[in-house]
C-alpha cells in the first residue's frame, strides 16, 4: 500500500469499477499503550465520476484468520509491526486482510494516531458534535494501564481535540458500531 501523500500530483490507481480505494486506520501511536492496535478501520472508496465517497467501517473486533492464527482484525498491524519493525509492512498486512474480506483492491492508506487526531481537531478550532445521550465512562483508559472518568452531557457540543478524542474512544457507553457512526 502507498501512503496517500505519495500520490499528490500523480494519477491514482483505480479498481475494476473505476474507484480509488483507501484504507483509513486510526491507532494509538507511540505514546499510548497498545500503540499499534487499530482503533478504527475504514475503507473509503472515491468515485471520480460521481465525485462521491462511500465508506465502510470494519469492526475492530472482527475475528479473522491471519497467518494461521485466529484473532481480532485490529491486532494484525500490531503483530506485523512487532515482527518486522516496519510500519509499511504492518499496514500492508492489515490492508491485505481487509482486501480479502471486502474483495476490493486497496492500494493506498492513511494513518492517524490519537495525538494526530487531537492535534487535527485543535488546528481546525474544534468540532461541533451532537451528543445524543449523556456519556459516563468510569473505565476510560488512563496513564500506566490505569483508568479515569470521562463524562460528557447530551446536547450540541463544541469539542477541542482532547475531549473529541475521549468522546471518540469511550467504549462503555456504546458499541463499536455506534462509535464508528
C-alpha positions in Angstrom: 0.0 0.0 0.0 1.2 3.5 -0.7 0.6 6.2 1.8 -1.8 8.8 0.2 0.7 11.7 0.4 2.9 9.9 -2.1 0.2 10.3 -4.8 0.0 14.1 -4.9 0.2 15.3 -8.5 0.1 11.7 -9.8 -2.7 9.6 -11.4 -4.1 7.2 -8.7 -4.7 3.5 -9.2 -8.4 2.6 -9.8 -10.2 -0.6 -9.2 -12.4 -2.5 -11.7 -15.2 -0.1 -11.1 -13.1 3.0 -11.6 -13.0 3.8 -7.9 -10.0 4.8 -5.8 -9.9 2.8 -2.6 -8.1 3.9 0.5 -7.6 2.2 3.9 -8.1 4.7 6.8 -6.6 3.5 10.1 -6.8 5.2 13.4 -4.4 3.8 16.0 -2.9 4.7 19.4 0.6 5.8 18.4 3.9 5.7 20.3 2.7 7.5 23.4 -0.2 5.1 24.1 -0.4 1.6 25.5 -1.1 -1.0 22.7 0.2 1.6 20.3 -0.2 -0.3 17.0 -3.7 -1.8 17.6 -6.1 -0.4 15.1 -8.8 1.5 16.9 -10.8 2.3 13.7 -10.5 0.6 10.3 -12.4 2.2 7.4 -12.3 1.6 3.7 -13.0 4.8 1.7 -13.9 4.4 -1.9 -13.8 7.5 -4.1 -15.8 7.5 -7.3 -14.2 10.2 -9.5 -17.1 10.2 -12.0 -19.8 11.0 -9.4 -17.3 12.8 -7.1 -18.6 10.9 -4.1 -17.1 8.8 -1.4 -18.5 5.6 0.1 -17.1 4.3 3.4 -17.4 1.0 5.2 -16.2 0.6 8.8 -14.7 -2.7 9.6 -15.5 -3.7 13.2 -12.2 -3.8 15.1 -13.3 -6.9 17.0 -14.0 -8.9 13.8 -12.4 -12.3 14.2 -10.1 -13.3 11.3 -7.5 -15.9 10.4 -4.2 -14.1 10.0 -1.0 -16.1 9.3 -2.7 -19.2 10.7 -3.8 -17.6 13.9 -7.4 -16.7 14.9 -7.5 -13.2 16.4 -9.3 -9.8 16.1 -8.6 -7.8 13.0 -7.3 -4.8 15.0 -4.3 -6.8 16.1 -2.9 -7.5 12.6 -1.0 -4.3 12.3 0.5 -4.6 15.8 1.6 -8.2 15.3 3.2 -7.4 12.0 5.0 -4.4 13.4 6.3 -6.3 16.3 7.7 -9.0 13.9 9.2 -6.8 11.2 9.6 -3.3 12.9 8.4 -1.8 9.6 5.2 0.4 9.6 4.7 0.0 5.8 4.7 -3.8 6.1 2.4 -3.7 9.1 -0.2 -1.6 7.3 0.2 -3.8 4.2 -0.7 -6.8 6.3 -3.8 -5.1 7.6 -4.7 -3.8 4.1 -4.2 -7.3 2.6 -6.7 -8.8 5.1 -9.2 -6.0 4.6 -8.9 -6.5 0.8 -9.5 -10.2 1.3 -12.7 -9.5 3.4 -14.1 -6.8 1.1 -12.9 -8.2 -2.3 -11.6 -4.6 -3.0 -8.2 -3.7 -4.3 -6.9 -1.2 -1.7 -3.6 0.3 -2.9 -3.5 3.3 -0.6 -3.7 4.0 3.1 -3.8 7.0 5.5 -2.8 6.6 9.2 -3.6 8.9 12.0 -2.7 8.3 15.7 -4.5 9.5 18.7 -2.3 12.6 19.2 -2.6 13.4 15.5 -6.4 13.3 15.7 -6.4 15.6 18.7 -4.0 18.0 17.0 -6.1 18.0 13.8 -9.2 18.9 15.7 -7.4 21.7 17.5 -5.9 23.0 14.2 -9.5 23.5 12.9 -10.5 25.2 16.2 -12.5 22.2 17.4 -15.6 20.4 16.1 -19.3 20.6 16.7 -20.8 17.3 17.7 -24.4 16.5 18.8 -24.1 14.1 21.7 -27.4 12.1 21.7 -27.2 10.9 25.2 -25.0 11.5 28.3 -21.8 9.6 28.4 -20.4 8.4 31.7 -17.4 6.1 31.3 -15.7 5.2 34.6 -13.1 3.0 32.9 -11.7 5.3 30.3 -8.0 4.4 29.7 -5.6 6.4 31.8 -1.8 6.5 32.0 0.2 3.4 33.0 -2.7 1.0 32.5 -5.0 2.9 34.8 -8.5 4.2 34.4 -10.0 7.6 34.6 -13.6 9.0 34.3 -14.8 10.6 31.1 -18.2 12.3 31.2 -20.0 14.5 28.7 -23.6 15.7 28.7 -26.0 15.2 25.9 -26.7 18.2 23.6 -24.8 20.1 20.9 -21.2 20.4 22.0 -18.1 22.2 20.7 -15.2 19.9 21.4 -11.5 20.6 21.4 -9.0 17.9 20.4 -8.6 16.3 23.8 -12.4 16.0 24.5 -13.1 14.9 20.9 -10.5 12.1 21.3 -12.1 10.9 24.6 -15.6 11.0 23.1 -14.5 9.0 20.1 -12.6 6.5 22.2 -15.1 6.0 25.0 -16.2 2.3 24.9 -18.5 1.6 27.8 -21.4 3.8 26.7 -21.8 2.4 23.2 -20.9 -0.3 20.8 -18.2 -0.3 18.1 -21.0 0.3 15.6 -22.3 3.4 17.3 -18.8 4.7 17.9 -17.9 4.5 14.2 -21.1 6.3 13.4 
